[in-house]
Amino acid sequence: MPKLTEEQLNRARKMFLASVDGAEARKRIDALTQSDANFMETSLEKLRAARTLDEIASFAHAKGLDSMELLFSLASDDADEFARLCKVRDEEVKRALGL
């Protein structure tokens, strides 16, 4: 899969959490504590970032959407960037399948 930059991932997380659909997810993410992070042996920031990506994937699954395409759409600055990310992913899938 195309590797998203940290900037793209941050954009995707912010866009999702700012959306109406992200409001409930934000409550669950904000409820994570330093104790949770300590248990997972990570920082609270990294735990919340990972949980946000999980929330995006869960939302996509619940709506019958492709989770990677949703992530790409949230991470992209414009339609051209979205199309490029989808094209790279499709090419990588075909290559992996030997097509």
Buried (B, 14 or more C-beta within 10 A) or exposed (E): EBEBEEEBBBBBBEBBBEEEBBEEBBEEBEEBEEEBBEEEEBEBEEBBBBBBBEBBBEBBEEEEBEBBBBBBBBBBEEEEBBEBBBEBBEEEEEEEEEE
